[in-house]
Amino acid sequence: MRAASARVLVVSATHAEAAHVPPGTDLLVTGIGKVRAAVAVTRRLAGGEYRRVINIGTAGALHDGHAGLYTPSRVVEHDISAAELTAMGYPISDEWEIPDGDGSVLATGDTFVSDGRRRARLAERADLVDMEGAAIAQVCEAFGLPLRLVKVVSDNADDGAFDWPSAVDAAARDLGDWLDRTRFGER
């Protein structure tokens, strides 16, 4: 039988964000964006027995002063017209509750957010923004698996977002430390 931590799948969009994940971790690097994340996580979950998924990565802050590590309680898909599709008779969900989070809300979309107006609109609905969380939440719901989102703020979802490469290693250290400290979210 595999060790308990081996039955936890840790998912990251990039190798850079996962650079400090503890050795021996069952790690899946999906690539950037919702489709890549959904395809990769679905393939892995279909081929193995897991008891939970942890999605680690960076996120842009949608409110000034947000910094550090967050474990969101809800994730919303911000770039789909769920209300409009539902009104046309095609009900679709665009948000997922994540148990045991810290109360923050993560907005996910394939659009890289660096525009002030877009940031302000998203800030009405969320605290952070990323490009994979909602897709992974939808896949985990389909497989009946619990999900933990762990995001470190790397930028303010503004022009500074283009400096992501210079901030990612520090964020990756925080993510690796969280995995070590919490024994993969078990504490």
Steps between C-alpha positions, in 0.01 A plus 500: 500500500628847416580751772218739589679801348546308172121486464489877495546650155675837499426699185690800368474685171876546462824339610609839637207510745578142610877550530502450877240225538632239746676199344281196448186707438256365243522814284321582178606804295214583264605801297334840516127553455166334570496252212853372561429466872167321447643253246810416705317460832223290340756266344688458827190446714355250252815291526557497875347481842523830683328621813551871444653762271700807597544772238799721576604809310526872475216750475451867436354712781180679407508725808785724612677361804431135425827309535622163615340157490126433466283188509183621325155386613339558163613511140312666214555470127502864391519467124190296424151642450328268748207732574430554132529131413270408787247763387503338153414163652852358536563499875867514581686554825784747519592468867606231744522498879828376645462369859740607773627807315593835650196692368669644194363466147709406196393604149626278216516583133719455197553874472824629654381787720719810487244771420373725779138507381482122470664466841238731656213301346642171625564650846123540540473121501836366617823561690749322273529398136667200335470294182433140618317476836139487377582239237662276760202554734260390227702184430527416870123543537447259209725243668352560846837599646571776752716787380720746683614812318826654624598826332783745568459857382765574239370832367214750515331398173625820340799599283724343765359159408750486218775475766364157598823319409691698764243421772428134433791343690409670828139392450612144424697493826188607693296229326760231574520615864118481529500143366777404744346679797146369454597152384312559174210681660433234764540743791 
